[in-house]
Each structure stands twice: as C-alpha cells, then as structure tokens.
C-alpha cells in the first residue's frame, strides 16, 4: 500500500509538472527563467521548497536522533533569521540587475561585473562541483527512504531503484517544462511536505502520549538530548553553534536560488519570502528535530534506515504512512529539480553558448543543451549515490560549507566598488583549495569533523580565508573601470 501511494504521488507530480508546459513560450528565457513571471506565493514556495532538501526531512531528524534538540539551534534558528536577510539585501538587488542586464546565471553576472572570462570558467567549475554532493543528498535520500519504507536492507526495494525512480521523474518534468514546470511542481510538493510533516508530528506524538509525555520520557531516560549549552556535555559547543551561524549564508551563492530570484515578476514578489520564510522554517524544522529526538524512546543506534521513516511506519501505518512517505519524496524532489535545472542553465549559457557558439545559439538549441546537461548531472549523481556511505547530514554540511565560502564575493560584487577580478579570483581559489583540504582531512574522523578538534567547523576558516584573499587581492590589483562601476552602481 505504501509503495502504491508513493508511485501514485510521483504520477501526480509528473502531471503537475507537465501541465505547466502548456504555458511554455518556446524561448530559452522561458525554459530557464519562466520569462521572469513568477509571483509572490509561488516564489516563496519554490525558494523554501528548494532549500528544504533531504538534508532537512531525513538529515535533520537523523542528526537530532544522535544529538538532540540542539540541532534546531545549530541550523533551524539561524536559517530562519539569516535567509530572509540574504533575500532582502542580496536577492532583490540581484533580481534588479538580472532583469536590467538580461542575466540568466551567476557566471554571467560575475563575468561582466569583473570583465573576466577566466573568472567565469573558474566559477562554473567550482559552482558545479559543489552542487554534486548537494544533488547526491536527494538521490541518496530517496533511495534510502524507499528501501526503509518497504522493509529495510535485504527485504525492501533496493535503494538504487528508489534513486533511479526519483532521477527519472525529475528528469521528465524538468526537461519537458523547465523553470515553469519546476516552479509549479515545487509549489505543489512544498505544500505536500509541509502538511504531511505536521500530520506526522501529531500522529506520531499521539503514540507516545502527546508532546509533554514524550519529552518527559526523553528527559528521564536521555536527559543529555534536551540539554543546550551545558559545558560539561560538550566543551566545544559554543564554537559549533557559532560555526553553524555561517551556513545559512550559503543561500546567497546557490546557483538554483539565484535562478529563482531572477524568475520573479517584480520586486514586490520577494515580500512573502522575506516575511513568511521564518514561519515556514518553524513548521518543518521543529517537527523534524522533535521527532528525531523522541525516537530515542524506543530505538537505539545503529539504525537500519532513517529514523523518520521508522517512526512513520511504526506509528502511522497504512494509507497515512504512504502519504507521509510521499512527503519525504516531495522534500527531496522539490530541491533536486531546481538544482539540476540551474546547473543545466549555466552549462548552456556559460560554456556552450558563450564559448562554443559565441552567443549564436538558437532558442531550440539552448533548450536542448540544457536538457542534455540535466541528464548527465542526474546520471552522475545516481552513480555516486551508489558509491558514497556518508550520511545525508554530513554531505549537506560539506556542500553548504563550500557555498558559504563563496558568499563574500557575492557581497563584494553587489556592495564594494573597489573589489576586483584579482581579489575575487583569489577568493574563489582559496575556497576551493581549503574545501578540498578539509574534506580529505575529515576522512576517518568519527563524528563531525572540526578544525583541530576545537569545535570550529571548516566553514569559519574558509570564509575568513576567502575574505582575506578578496581584500588583499583587490587592493593589490587595478580598480574596475568607471564604466563598469556606472553599470553596476547607477546611484
């Protein structure tokens, strides 16, 4: 029954995504940005849904199972505060510049802002490379979830089938309808996982006698899971909390978020996202963290599947379990589609069109190359998802770390006239080198890797290093031309 409901849900998503194709205008701009016509509500749903990956539904609940309610302090609260600020200060300005100059990608923006083709190529490589582990979250999470839902390892559907199923559905509606299909499907899926997440919260809690009774049981049997800020529990806790404050800034450097910003109809469309984003965060993150924490009442590590899925199957059952499982798939696909479309857009416009065809690519050819790259990226993600054994939460943190390191160059491009291509290039190189260094250093380290065991996450060092390289490199190189400053700072 559960499997049947999931398949039925995937069919509905395909129908929603393909129906949006009826409004397709046949142009590259419509395929990649929906002709910049997305309104306030759909923009809110797509921005929020795109950020709520398996990292939240499966990763956050799984981490809360191990760490307790502190997981919300580490990521949920900082995201609720930081992301709306990034949307207000960076998103609205990038939308204005994108509409004025006709930009479709981040690389186009930076290439013209700093008059450097070399910087454009470097950014494309780094942005796309960092996207792969983020795409892996969705592909791996879908496979793991389906296997756990249908009986677990050795009994349920093989994880590779779930991963392949998700890749196939996303590929179909993304390549068919582009941004418009992605936006419509994201809106539907975001509403689904928000509703079923709340339903799961109350249904599962009922099995534990309500929230008060469940938390009282955790406090009695696992008191450390409800402690926040206890020095004797973790002397490095304050440094971890400080480090996690950086990660929500990654939203300002995501290629898929940049694409959604550019798709907005006007500046007023950002209003809902700025005002209601914190509420949406609370509606999803609080239930996931609480459910992961109370899972310790009857389960012990190591688990043979995601804790959220086990709770759903044991406490919901039947039709409701199928609907709640579909909500997990909704969270996964609402991110995967935007990520693959954004990278396909960059490949088409920043590599093929700019270098191969010298901006002479026809509208149909633009769409074709975008579709081909989406297929290649999903294929790579599927292959790597079968090879990696890292947790979803860990993969998510590493991807966010890289994009957070790039956030200073976004701020510099928008607000610092003296920043130069030399400084930005140096910053990007520093981010890439440090990310690779820390990533390989983390191999074999039990638990979460921190710099020297201090509790400071690599993201802090990477951001500081990027800032230093940006400032030093900019002051050691020639300032931008006045014509460029007049173009990007016309006030």
N, C-alpha and C positions, 0 to 999 in steps of 0.2 A: 504493500500500500504506500509506504513512504517513497519508494523508488518511483512508483507510478505518479505520485503527486509532483515529485521533482521534475520528471520528464514533462508532465503537463505544464508545469510552470515555465520550463525552458521554451516550450512551444509558444506560450503566451508572449514571452519576451521577444521571440522571433517575429510574431505577428505585430507587436507594437513597433519594433524597430523597422520592419519592412513597410508598415503603413506610413511612416514618416517619409518614405521615399516618394510618396505621391506629390509632396511639395518640392521635390528636388528640381532645381533650375538648370541643371546640366552644366554648371560652371565649376571651375576649380575652387573659387572662393566659397561657393555654396557647399561643395563637398567638404572642404576643410574647416569652414567657419560658419556654416548655415547662413551665409550672406549677412552676417552681423545683425541678426534679427531676434536673438534670444531675450525674452522678457524677464522681469524680476523673479517670479516664482520658480520658473524652470532654471534660471541661473543659480538660485540658492540651492535647489535640489541637485543640480549637476556638480556644483562646487563641493557641496557637503558629501554627496554620494561618492564622488571621485576620491575624496580623502579617506572615506571610511572603507578601507580595504579589509582583507582577511586579517591584516595586522590588528584591527580593532575587534572584529567579531570573534576570531579564533585566537589571535596572538595575545590580546589584552586579557581575555578571560583565562588563557593558559598561564600567563605570567602572574595574574592575581592568584591563581591556584598555588603557585610557588611562593609568591612574595606577600600577598595580602592586599589590603585596601590602599597601600602606599602607591600602587600602580596608577591610581587615578591622579594622585598628587604629581607623579612623575610626568605623565603625558596629558591626561584629560584636562586638568585645570589650566595648564599652560597653553594648550591648544585653544581652549575656549576664550582665553584672553588675547593670545598672540596672533592668531589667524585673522580675526576681524581687523586688527590694526594693520596687518600687512595688506589686506584687501583694500582698506581705506587709503593708505599712503602710497602703496605701490600699484595695486591693481587698477585703480581708477586712472592714474596717470599713464600707465602702460596702455590702457584701452584708448585713451585720448590720442596718444602718439601713434598707436597702431592704426587707428581709423584715419588720422590725418595723413599718414605716410603710406598707408596701404600694406602694413606688415602682416604677415601670416605666421611668422615664427620668431622665437627668441634670437636665433642666429642672425636673421635679417636685421633685427633691431641692433644688436651689438656690432655687427659688421659695418653698418652705416654710421652708428654712433662714434666708432673709433677708426673708421676708414681702413679696415684691415681684413683682407681675405684670409690671411693665415690665422687670425684670431677666430674667424668664422669656422674654419675647418677644425681647429683645436676644440672649440666649444661643442661642435657637433659630436666629435668622438667622445668627449667626456660626458656630455649630457646623455647620449645614447647608452654608453657603457654603464652609467649609474642607474639607468632605467631598467636594465635587465634583471638585477636582483629584485627590484620592486615588482616587475611583471611576474617574476617567479613566485612571489607571495601568493598571487591569485591562482596561478596554475597549480602550484603545490597544494595550496589550501583547499581548492576544490576537490582534488583527488583524495587528499586525506579525509576530508569531510564525508565524501560519498562512501569511502571504504568503511569508515567508522559507523556511519548510519546504517549500512546494510549488513553489519555483523562483525566488522573488525578484520584485522590481518588473517589470511588463511580461510576466512569464511565469507566475507562480504565481497562486493565488487572490487576488483583490483584498482588500486589508486590511479594507475595510468589511464584507465578508462574514464574516470571522472575528470582527470586533467584534459584528456583529449576531447571529451564532450564539451567542456567549457570553452576550450580553444575554438572548436568548430562553431558553436553558437555565436560567440563574439565575432569571429571572422565573418560569419554570414551577414549579420546586420551592419557591422561597421563598414565592410567593403561595399555593401549594397547602398546604404544611405548616408554614410559619412557622419559629419557633425550633427546633422539634424536627427538622424536615427539614434545616434549616441545620446543626444540630449533628451529625446523622448523616452528612450529605454532607461536612461539614468534616473529620470524623474519617477517613472513607474517603480523601478527597483529600489530607489531610496525610500519611497513611501512604504514599500513592502517590508524592507528590513527594519525600518523604524517601528512599524506597527507590530510585526511579529516579535521583535525584540522586547517590546513592552509586554506583550502577551506571554512570552516565555518567562519573563521576570515574575509575573504574578502567579502563573500556573505552577512553576517550579517551587516558588516560595510557599505556596499552599501545601505542598507535600512535606514541607519542613515546619508547618505550623505557623506560617507568617514570618514577616521580616524580623520582628522583635525576638521571636522564639529562635529563629535560625541564627541570628547574630549572638544571642545569649549562649547558644550551644558552642559557637565558634570561640567566643570569649572564654568559655570554661575549658574547652579541650585544646584550643590552638590560640592562646592569647597573643602570641607574637604577631599573628597575622592582622590584628587590629591595632597594633601599635605604630604610631607615626612619630618619628623624631626621637626615639629612645636611643641615646648614645651607646648604651651597653649592648644593644642589639646589633648595631652596625655603626662603628665609629666614623665610617666614610660616608654616611647617609647624606649629610649636608652637602657634600661635594657632588654626589649623584643627583640630588634634587636640583642643584644649581646647573649642572650639566644638561639635564633634560629640558631646562628652560630654553635652550638654544634650538632644539629640534623642530618646534613648530615654525621657525623662520624658514625652513626648507620649502614651505608652500610658495614663497616668493620666487623660487628658482625652478619649480617644476615645469617642464615643457607642457604637460597636459593642462595644468592650471592656467598657464599663460594663454593657451589656445581658448580656454573657456572665457577668460577675461576679454579677449578680442572678439568673441562671438556676441557680446552684449549689445543690445539695441541702442542704449544710450547710458549716460552716467547715472541716471536715476535707477537703472536696473540693479545697481550694486546695493541699494538701500536695504532690501530684505536680507541680503547676505551679511551685511555688517551688523544689523540689529538682531537677527534671529539665529545666527550661527552658534552663539554660546548655548542657547536653549537646545538646539539640535544635538550639540555635543553631550549635554547632560542626559538627554533622552536615550542616547546609545551607550555612552561610556559608563555611566553609573550602573545600569543593569548588568553590563558585561563584567565589570570589576566585582560587583557584589556576588554575582552568580559564581564566578571563578573562585572567590574566597570561601563561600559556603560549601563549595564542592568538597572541601576537606573534611566535612562531617562524615561522609560515607566512602570516600575514595582515598587511595594512597598512591603516591608516586612509586615507580613509574607507571604512567597510563599507556594503554594501547590505542589511544586516539585522543582527539581534542576533548577537553573537559566539558565544553559547552554542548557538544554532540551527545556525550554520555548522559548529561543531565536531561537533555531534551528527550532522549529515547526512554530513559527510566522513569521520568515524571510526567511526560505528556502522552506519548503513545498514540497509535492510530493516525487519524486524519490530522490532528493538531501537530503531531511530530513531523509529519510530512510538510505541513505549512511552515513550521519553524525551520526545518532544514532548508526549505526553499528560500527563507530569509537569509540564511548564511550564503547561499549561492547568489542572492541578489546583491549582497555587500561586495562579494568578490567580483562579479561581472560589471558592477557599476563603476569600478575603478579600472579594470583591465581594458575595457573598450576605449576609454579616454586616453590611457597611456599608449596603447598601440596606435591609435589614430594620430596622436601628437608626434610620435616618432616617425610615422609614415609621412606626415606633413613636412617635417624637417628634411627627411631624405629626399623627397620630391623637389622641394624648393631650394634647399641649401646645397645640395650636391648635384643631382641630375639636371635640374633646370638651370642653376647658376653656372655650373662648370661644364656640364656635358652639352647643353643645348643653348647656352648663352642667352637665357630668358626668352627663347623662341619656342618653347614647348606649348603645344595646343592644349585647349581645355580638357579634351578627352585623354590626351597623353598624361597630363598632370594627375588625373584621377586614376589612370591605370598604374602609374608608378607608385602612387600612394597605396593602392591595394596590394601590389606586389610586396612592398616592404612590410606591410602589416602581416602578410602571410609568412614572410621569412622570420620576423621577430617572434611571432607566436610559435613557429616551429622550433626555434632555438630555445625559447622558454620551456616548451614541452620537454625537449631533450634534457636540458639542465635540471628540470624539476625531478627527473627520474634519477639524477646522479647526486644531488645535494642531500645532506642529512641534517643541515642546520635548522633550528626552529624558526617558525614564521616570525616571531617577535624579533629574533636576532637579525634575520635578513632585513626586516623593516628598519631597524635601528641603523644598520650599516648604510642602507640606501638614503635614509634621511640625513645621516651624517654628511655624506658627500654633497647633497644639495644645499644643506645648511652652510657648508663651507663656501658655496658659490653666491650666497645671498649678499655678501658685502659688495660684489661687483654690480649687482642689481641696484643697490642703494647708490653707489658711486655714479653709475650711468645716469640715474634719474636726478640726483641732487648735488653732485660735486663736479663743478665745471672743470676743475684742474685735473681731474683724473684722465689718464692717457692710455693708449693701447699697450704701451710698455708695462705700465702698472697692472692693468687688467690681465694681460698675458701672464705676467709673473705670478699673479694671484691664482690663476687657473692651474698653472703648472704646480705650484706649491700644494694646492688642494689635491691634485691627482697623485703626487708623489707621497704625501703624508697619508692619504687614504689607503693606498696600496701597502705602505709600510705598516700601518697599524693593523690592517686587515690580516696580513700574514703573521704578524706578531700575536694575534688573538688565537691562532690555531693551537689546539691542545690546552688552552686555558679553561679550566672548569668554571662554569657560571659566566657572568657578564665580565667582559674584558674592560679594565680601566687602566689608565696610564700609571705604570709603576705600582699598581695596587692601591692607589690613593683614593679611588672613588671618582676621580675626574675622568670623564669619558673622552675619547679621542676627538669628539666634535669640538671641544673647547680649544684644544691645541690647534686644530685645523683652522678654525675661524680666526684665532689670533695670528697664526702664520699667514693666512690669506690677507688679513688687514695690513700686517706689516709689509708684505710684498707689494700690496696695492699702493700704499702710501709712499714707500721708498722708491718703487719703480716709477711712480707718477712724477715725483719731484726730480728724478734723475733724467727724465726724458722730456722732449719738447711738448709744450701745451697744445691742445687741439686748436684748429683754425677757427677764426672768428665766425666764418660762415657756418661751421658745424655747430658752434655754440648758439648761434642765432636760430638754427633749425630746431634744436632740441630744448632750448631755453628761451622761448619767444616772449619773455615778460621782463 
